[in-house]
């Protein structure tokens, strides 16, 4: 259960932060929220598939935190590539 609760909680917190803060209403922040939601949905599907939807363990919670961290790091790479690509295209014109 912790596997999907951590990214789901991150998605909810980030969603409300974006709603209340205009500076967070960018495409990159939207991507982060969508990645968190995707991680949560994947966790729910995985646990439902294995008939462990409401199972809970400390190891599962730690895994959820690592999944959330991996999503955040992946988002950083995606944003860096997007910024570099945008700069490259701007220099060509």
URKA-V476547 format. One record per backbone hydrogen bond with DSSP energy under -0.5 kcal/mol. CO is the residue of the C=O (numbers start at 1). NH is the residue of the N-H. Records with the same first field share a line. If there is no record, write none. Layout:
# URKA-V476547
CO=NH  NH
This chain:
# URKA-V476547
1=4  5
2=6
4=8
5=9
6=10
7=11
8=12
9=13
10=14
11=15
12=16
13=17
14=18
15=19
16=20
17=21
21=24
22=25
24=26
26=30
27=31
28=32
29=33
30=34
31=35
32=36
33=37
34=38
35=39
36=40
37=41
38=42
39=43
40=44
41=45
42=46
43=47
44=48
45=49
46=50
47=52
48=51
52=55
57=61
58=62
59=63
60=64
61=65
62=66
63=67
64=68
65=69
66=70
67=71
68=72
69=73
70=74
71=75
72=76
73=77
74=78
75=79
76=80
77=81
78=82
79=83
80=84
81=85
82=86
83=87
84=88
85=89
86=90
87=91
88=92
89=93
